[in-house]
Amino acid sequence: MKKANKKLIMRYLVETGPHSRLEIAQFTKLANSATWRITDELMKEGLIEQKGFYSATSRKKSSVFGPSRSFALSIIYNVEVLETIVGIGYLDGSWKIVESFPTGTLEDFLKNVEKTLEKLEKGFPIDKERTRVVFSLPGIVDIKEQKLIYAPNLGWRDLNIKEILENRGYPLIVDNDSNFSLLAESFFSKDVKNSSTAFFLYLGEGTGGSILVDNQIVRGKNFAAGEIGHSILVKDEGGSYKETEQFLSISKLIERFEKKKGYGLEGKTLKEKFDSAVRLWFENDEIAVEIFQEFLETLAVILRNIVYFLNPEIVVFGGIVNNIWETFGKIVYKRLSELVPYEILDGIIFRDTIFKNVPPSLPGCNVAAIEQILESLG
């Protein structure tokens, strides 16, 4: 019971921010004596710290406590095909991007991981017993063995992250970008947290998906649950099957666009190039209209499949591009309404991720580290 109460108090402070002991006792329904004792223990363990005071009465001030920032909870490697973003996360749910490097070949990637780890160990409050190294990978990941099974867009297969970092001695967390993204949404947004079923559609160099049922990520027997990008969409004239990813991948869209245009789109990153393509679409550029028409039709068809297969309460869009629904939602929903009866579609929420300026998988990496710490308490 004591461990469960400890976990209850810690989760309350992590999810809602600093509070006084009296507020903690009122929320948790624990006795004042138990609340005082547990908060003292959490302070001694370095998990919470005093954040200041507030005036309880005109003469008395109460201490306010919140999650500790005395150590970095997570070192984050948010791996994408072209770029890897490195971040630091804390127990209070905050995170900071510290640098990035071209993902490159596997050999280059591993060298850069070693280099950045050494740099971060010198520049941040790293605690090797508590700081987790977290990898978000664009592929199918065995979270138990901490191994990348396959990342087709990187050409990496059977990559054992655990063995690679064994000499470093850090606790390790490995998962794919879609699952981390939905984990972040379930932690920070009430609609996903309160839903019984949710789906995250990840749009980046590839196309991924993640399923949440009763606040648990569904991974499947071989960790391929939710991988909507590998579902078959059509069969071409030659009899070959085409996967959804070929039509919804942002990188594939840019590739088709530049091939038809005969020149490169403005921008250095995939996001910047996509924004350039969207501007041309708004200007009624003939090629832009044609390419986005196919993209949006495919998106509507895939959403139809998700609605019938999972019937989620909410579908969230995000990845490298985090404003798909804001930009195209009305068009897609109109088409979706033609494909799905009102009775089936009624009440389902479609929206963009709450994370606008960062891949949602990055804060999700820190959430995974938070959840691991909380689980260790009870």
N, C-alpha and C positions, 0 to 999 in steps of 0.2 A: 504493500500500500504506500509506503514511504517513497519508493522509487516512482510509482505512478504519480504521486502528488508533485514530486520534484519535476517530472516531465511536464505535468500540467502547467506549473508555474513558468517553467522555461519557455514552453510553447506560447503561452499567453504574452510574455514579454517580447519574444521574437516576432510574433505576428502583429502585435498592436503597439509596440513601442514602450518607452519608459513609463513606470507607474510607481506609486507609493505602496508600501506594504498593506495599508488599509484597503486600497483599491484592489490589490491582488487578492486579499482575503475575501472581499465582497464578490469578486468575479468567480473565484474558485470554490467559494462556500467552505473554505477551510477555516479552522479555528485560528485566531490571531497568533496563539503560541506556536502552532505548526508552521504558519506562514513566516513568522520571524525566524524560527529555527532553520527552515529550508533555505530562505534567502541568505542567511549567514553562511550556510554550507556552500551554496552556489557562488558566493563571493570568495570564499576560501579556495574554491576550485578554479577560480579565475574565469568563470562562465558569465557572471554578471558583475556590474560595477555601478557605483553611485554616479548618477548623471547630474545631480544638483538638488535643489530644494524647491518646494512650493509652500505657500502660506496656508496651513490647515486652519488656523484661526488668526486673529489679529496679533496674538502673542507667540504663537507656536508655529514652527516650520517643520514640515515632514520631508524626509529624504526620498528621492526618486531614484529607482533602479532600472537599469536596462541591460541588454546583452553587451558583453565586453567587446571592446575593439583593441584589446591589448595584444592580440595575436591575429594573424591572417588565417581565416578558416580554410580558404581554398586558393590554390594556384590553378588557373583555368587555361586550358588550351582548346580554343574553339576552332576546330580544323575545318576549313573549306577547301575546295579543289584548288583555288588560286592563292588563297591567303589564309594564314593562321593568326587569329587574334589571341593575345595573351592578356589575361586579366587577374586581378586579385579580388577575393570576396571575403566578407566578414560575417560574423554571427548575427548581426542585426539586419541582414538581408541586403546590405549595400554592396556594391562592387565598383571596380575601377579598371578601365582598360589601360594597360601600361605600355604595351608596344604591339607590333605585328611584324610578321615576316612572310615572304613568299613560301607557300607550302613546298613546292618543288618536288624533287625525287624523294623517295623514302630515306635515302642516305642523308640528303640535305636536311630533311625534316628532323631526323633524330639528332643530328649535330646541333641544330638550332634549339631543340628542346633542352639539351645538356647546357648549352651556352646561356639560355635565358634562366634556367633554374639556378645556375651559379650566380647570376646577376641579381635575381630576386632574393636569394638567400642573404645577400649583403645589404639590400636596400629596403627590406620589409621585415616586420616582426614575425618571422617564420618559427613555428613550433613543430618539430618533426613528429611529435606524438599526436598533435591535434590538427595540423595543417594537412588537408587532403590535396593531392594532385588529381585534377579532374580533366578528362579528355572527352570532348564532344566530337564524334566522328560521323562523316557522311556515308553511312553504310549500315550493314547488319552487324550487330555487336552481341557477343556472348557476355552478358554482364557478370555471370558467375565465374567464368574463367578469365574475365577481363581481357578479352581477345576480340579483335576485329575479324569477323568471319570473311566479309567481302565488301569492298568499296569500289564498285564498277567504274565510277567516274575518276577515281584516283589510280585504279589498276592495282590496288593493294589487296592482298588476300592472306588469311591466317597470320595476322600480326599480333603477337602476344605482348601486349603493353606491360603486363605484370613482370615478365622476364626482363624486358628492356630496362625497367626502372628499379629492379630488385636491389641493386647496390645503393640506391638512394635512401631506402628505408622509410618512404612516405606511405601512409594509407592511400589507396588508389580507388578512383571511381571512373568507370568507363561506360558510356552509352552512346546512342546515336542522337543526332541533332533534333529530330522530330520529338523524341521522347523527352529530352531536356526542355524543349520549348513548351510542351504541354504541362510539364511539371512546374515550370515558372508561372504559367497562367493559373494553374490550380492553387498556387501559393499566394499570388498577388491579386487575383481578380475574383470577386465574390460570385459572379455568375457561373464560372467554371467550378469553383470550390463547392457550390451548392447544387450542382447538377448531378444527376445519376449517370449520365453518359455524355461524353464530349469527344470531338475529333479535331485534331490539329492537322491542317494541310500545309506542309512545308514546301515552299517554292524557292529554289536556289539554282545551283548548277545542275542539280537533279531535282526529283520530286519525291517527297517522303510523306509519311503520315503517322499519326500516333492516336491511340485509343485510350480513353479514360473511362473506367466503369467503377462507380462507387468510390471515387477518389484514389483508385489504383490504376497505374499504367498496365495495360494488357500487352504482354510481350509475345505470348505464344510459346509452343514447345521448343521451337528452334529460333526464337527471337525475331521472327519475320512478320509478326502481327502488325497491321496498319500500313504495310509497305505498298501503298496505293500506286506508287510510280511504276511498280513492276507488274501491275495488272494489265491484261491484254485489252486493247481498245478496238483495234481493227485488224483485218487481214488485207494485205496489199494485193495488187494484181498478180504478183509473182507467187503468191501463196504464203508469203512470210508474215508472221504476226508482228504487230507494232505495239510497243508498250506505251502506257499513258505518259511516261516520262519524256518520250520523244516529242510530245505535243505541248506539255505543260512546263517543262524545264525552261527557266529563264535564259540559260546559256544557249539552249537550242533555238529559242525564239530569236535571240540576238544574231545567232549564226545564220538563220534563214533570212533575217532582215538584211544583214550586210551582204549576203550572197546575191540577193535580188537587187539591192541598191548598187552593188558594185564598188562600194567604199565603206570604210569603218564608221560606225556611229560615234558621235561626240561623247567623250568621257573616258576615264582611265579604268574605273571599276565596272563590274557587271551592273551594279545599281545605277551608276551614272549613265551607262549606255541604255539601260531600260528606260530611264527617265527621258532620255533624248528621243527614244522611239515613241513614248507616250505623247510627247510634245508634237511630234509629227502626226500622230493619230488625231490629236485635237485640231490640227491644221488641215485635216482631211486629205493628208498625203495618200495617194492611191495604194501604194505598197503597204503603208502602215495600216490602212483600213482593212486590206485583204488579210494581212498576217494576224492582226488582232481579232478579226472576225472568226478565224479558225481557232485561235487560242481561247476565246470566250465561249465559243460553242463547245469545245472540248471540256472546259471548266464546268459548264452547265451539265453536261452529260455525266461527268465524274461525280458531281454533287448529287445528281439523281441516284447514282449507284450507292453513294454513301448513305443517303437518306433511306433508301430501301433496305440496304444491308444492315446498317447499324441503328437507324432512326434516332440519331443523337438529339439532345436538347440544344446543343450549341456546336457550331463549326467555326473554328478560328483559323484565319489565314496569316501566314508570316514566313519569315526566312531571311533571304537577302533583300526581298522586296516586302515592305510591311504596310503598304497602302493599296493593295489590290482591290479590296472591297469598297474602300472609299472612292476609288477611281472608277471602277467598273461594276459595282454592286447592283445598281438599278438595272443595267442591261442584262447581267447574268441572272438576276432574280426573275426578271420578266420571262426570259427563256426557260428557266427552271420551272416556272409556274405553268408553262405549256407542256412540260414533260411529266409533271407530278401533280396529281389531284390536290386541290386545296386542303382536303381533309387530312392528307398525309403530311403536307408541308406546314400546316398551321402551327404557329407557336415556336417553330425552330428558329433559333437566333443564328444569324451569320454576321461575323464582324472580323475586323483586322485585330492583330495582336495589340496589346496595350504598350508593347515596347516598340518605339518608333525609330530610334536612332542607333539601335544595336540589334544584332541577331538575337532573337528571344532565347536561343539555346544557351547563350552566355550567362545570363542571370539564372537560367535553369541549372547550370552546373553548380552554382553556389547554393541553390535551393537543395540539390541532392546532398551536398555536404552538410547543410543544416539538418536535414532529415536524418542523416546518419548519426549526427551528434545527439539529436533528440531521442532516437531509438536506443542509443547506448545508455540513456538515463533510466529507462524503464522497460 
